[in-house]
Amino acid sequence: MIFQAPESLSEQIAQHLGLRIIRAQLKPKERIQELKIAKELDVSRGSVREALLILERRHLINIFPRKGAIVSELSSHHVNCIYDMYINLLTLLLTTFALAWKEGDLNEMMKKIDEINKLTTSEEKPVDDIVDHGFELMTMTYPVINNPYLEETLENFKPAVSRTYHLAMKLRLAELTQTKQFFEDIVDGVYKRNTDTVITIVKNYGELQRSLALQALEELDSPPLAPFLTV
């Protein structure tokens, strides 16, 4: 892979490695070797080092003295910690937006909802695209909210949450209909400026995603059943 735009090289490397972690191509507790990555991508070790610091801020890796970078664990404890935070952050974002939006602010969001609906009802049901569109919908609220601290925190949380979405949705594509319904309901609640409804919708959907991710982890950790032997 060839990267360009030297001023954003570390970010490009971080996105490349981040996607590999999100899609489970790099496994939890797997070591990421700077030299190996630098040779693979034909970039400097310094750029890889900076990219790893970005990934650490995004909760996808841990960097340990004398051990280097390790893909962060994805246990039930970590999933619960992620959703404890994310549900509250998303609630704050959307309730604030519900009270602050002005005429025209919802137009592009409605177009994005239509795109999500088409993806979730298509034969392919591309999980990557659906997840990306969902996050793009969230970022559309940022200019209205105008809270750089909340925005930065959510952006840094996004890859870790995306990782759990992929884990859950890859195993349960049928749940995509509930994802479609969530976006439709949340826009309706925002349009009506009903913050109580928005809080309920976010909490219910967040808890659903939490439970799906936990179930998926349990299935992955469960050993296969031994074949039935007859005498």
For each residue, the residues with C-beta under 8 A, 3 or more apart:
1: 16 40 41 42
2: 42
3: 9 12 13 41 43
4:
5: 8 9 12
6: 9
7:
8: 5 11 12
9: 3 5 6 12 13 43 47
10: 13 14 47 50 51 54
11: 8 14 15 51 54
12: 3 5 8 9 15 16
13: 3 9 10 16 17 37 41 43 47 48 50 51
14: 10 11 17 18 51 52 54 55 58
15: 11 12 18 19
16: 1 12 13 19 20 41
17: 13 14 20 21 26 32 37 51 52 55 60
18: 14 15 21 22 55 58 60 159
19: 15 16 22 23 25
20: 16 17 23 25 26
21: 17 18 24 25 26 55 60 61 71 159 163
22: 18 19 60 159 162 163 166
23: 19 20 128 166
24: 21 27 166 167
25: 19 20 21
26: 17 20 21 30 32 71
27: 24 30 71
28: 71 72 73 74 75
29: 70 71 73
30: 26 27 70 71
31: 67 68 69 70 71
32: 17 26 37 52 61 68 69 70 71
33: 36 37 68
34: 37 38 45 48 49 52 68 69
35: 38 39 45
36: 33 39 40
37: 13 17 32 33 34 40 41 43 48
38: 34 35 41 42 43 44 45 47 48
39: 35 36 42
40: 1 36 37
41: 1 3 13 16 37 38 48
42: 1 2 38 39
43: 3 9 13 37 38 47 48
44: 38 47 48
45: 34 35 38 48 49
46: 49 50
47: 9 10 13 38 43 44 50 51
48: 13 34 37 38 41 43 44 45 51 52
49: 34 45 46 52 53
50: 10 13 46 47 53 54
51: 10 11 13 14 17 47 48 54 55
52: 14 17 32 34 48 49 55 56 61 63 69
53: 49 50 56 57 63
54: 10 11 14 50 51 57 58
55: 14 17 18 21 51 52 58 60 61 69 159
56: 52 53 59 60 61 62 63 69
57: 53 54 156
58: 14 18 54 55 156 157 158 159 160
59: 56 72 82 156 157 159 160
60: 17 18 21 22 55 56 71 72 159 160 163
61: 21 32 52 55 56 69 70 71 72
62: 56 69 70 72
63: 52 53 56 68 69 70
64: 67 68 70
65:
66:
67: 31 64 70
68: 31 32 33 34 63 64
69: 31 32 34 52 55 56 61 62 63
70: 29 30 31 32 61 62 63 64 67
71: 21 26 27 28 29 30 31 32 60 61
72: 28 59 60 61 62 78 160
73: 28 29 78
74: 28 78 79 163 164 167 217
75: 28 78 79 217
76: 79 80 214 217 218
77: 80 81
78: 72 73 74 75 81 82
79: 74 75 76 82 83 164 210 213 214 217
80: 76 77 83 84 210 214
81: 77 78 84 85
82: 59 78 79 85 86 157 160 161 164
83: 79 80 86 87 164 206 207 209 210 213
84: 80 81 87 88
85: 81 82 88 89 157
86: 82 83 89 90 157 161 206
87: 83 84 90 91 202 203 206 207
88: 84 85 91 92
89: 85 86 92 93 150 153 154 157
90: 86 87 93 94 138 154 202 206
91: 87 88 94 95 198 199 202 203
92: 88 89 95 96 150
93: 89 90 96 97 138 141 145 150 154
94: 90 91 97 98 141 186 190 198 202
95: 91 92 98 99 195 198 199
96: 92 93 99 100 145 147
97: 93 94 100 101 141 144 145 190
98: 94 95 101 189 190 193 194 195 198
99: 95 96 193 195
100: 96 97 144 145
101: 97 98 105 106 144 190
102: 105 144
103:
104: 107
105: 101 102 109 144
106: 101 109 110 187 190 191
107: 104 110 111
108: 111 112 140
109: 105 106 112 113 137 140 187
110: 106 107 113 114 187
111: 107 108 114 115
112: 108 109 115 116 133 136 137 140
113: 109 110 116 117 137 183 184 187
114: 110 111 117 118
115: 111 112 118 119 133
116: 112 113 119 120 130 133 134 137 179 180 183
117: 113 114 120 121 180 184
118: 114 115 121 122
119: 115 116 122 125 126 129 130 133
120: 116 117 125 130 176 177 179 180
121: 117 118 180
122: 118 119 125 126
123:
124:
125: 119 120 122 130 173 176
126: 119 122 129 130
127: 130 131 165 166 169 170 173 176
128: 23 131 132 166
129: 119 126 132 133
130: 116 119 120 125 126 127 133 134 169 176 179
131: 127 128 134 135 162 165 166 169
132: 128 129 135 136
133: 112 115 116 119 129 130 136 137
134: 116 130 131 137 138 179 183
135: 131 132 138 139 158 162
136: 112 132 133 139 140
137: 109 112 113 116 133 134 140 183
138: 90 93 134 135 141 154
139: 135 136 142
140: 108 109 112 136 137 143
141: 93 94 97 138 144 145
142: 139 145 146 151
143: 140 146
144: 97 100 101 102 105 141
145: 93 96 97 100 141 142 150 151
146: 142 143
147: 96 150 151
148: 151 152
149: 152 153
150: 89 92 93 145 147 153 154
151: 142 145 147 148 154 155
152: 148 149 155 156
153: 89 149 150 156 157
154: 89 90 93 138 150 151 157 158
155: 151 152 158
156: 57 58 59 152 153 159
157: 58 59 82 85 86 89 153 154 160 161
158: 58 135 154 155 161 162
159: 18 21 22 55 58 59 60 156 162 163
160: 58 59 60 72 82 157 163 164
161: 82 86 157 158 164 165
162: 22 131 135 158 159 165 166
163: 21 22 60 74 159 160 166 167
164: 74 79 82 83 160 161 167 168 209 210 213
165: 127 131 161 162 168 169 209 213
166: 22 23 24 127 128 131 162 163 169 170
167: 24 74 163 164 170 171 213 216 217
168: 164 165 171 172 175 209 212 213 215 216
169: 127 130 131 165 166 172 173 175 176 179 212
170: 127 166 167 173 216
171: 167 168 212 216 219
172: 168 169 175 212 216
173: 125 127 169 170 176
174: 177
175: 168 169 172 178 179 208 212
176: 120 125 127 130 169 173 179 180
177: 120 174 180 181
178: 175 181 182 205 208
179: 116 120 130 134 169 175 176 182 183
180: 116 117 120 121 176 177 183 184
181: 177 178 184 185
182: 178 179 185 186 201 205
183: 113 116 134 137 179 180 186 187
184: 113 117 180 181 187 188
185: 181 182 188 189 197 201
186: 94 182 183 189 190 198 201 202
187: 106 109 110 113 183 184 190 191
188: 184 185 191 192
189: 98 185 186 192 194 197 198 201
190: 94 97 98 101 106 186 187 193 198
191: 106 187 188
192: 188 189 197
193: 98 99 190
194: 98 189 197 198
195: 95 98 99 198 199
196: 199 200
197: 185 189 192 194 200 201
198: 91 94 95 98 186 189 190 194 195 201 202
199: 91 95 195 196 202 203
200: 196 197 203 204
201: 182 185 186 189 197 198 204 205
202: 87 90 91 94 186 198 199 205 206
203: 87 91 199 200 206 207
204: 200 201 207 208
205: 178 182 201 202 208 209
206: 83 86 87 90 202 203 209 210
207: 83 87 203 204 210 211
208: 175 178 204 205 211 212
209: 83 164 165 168 205 206 212 213
210: 79 80 83 164 206 207 213 214
211: 207 208 214 215
212: 168 169 171 172 175 208 209 215 216
213: 79 83 164 165 167 168 209 210 216 217
214: 76 79 80 210 211 217 218
215: 168 211 212 218 219
216: 167 168 170 171 172 212 213 219 220
217: 74 75 76 79 167 213 214 220 221
218: 76 214 215 221 222
219: 171 215 216 222
220: 216 217
221: 217 218
222: 218 219
223:
224:
225:
226:
227:
228:
229:
230:
231:
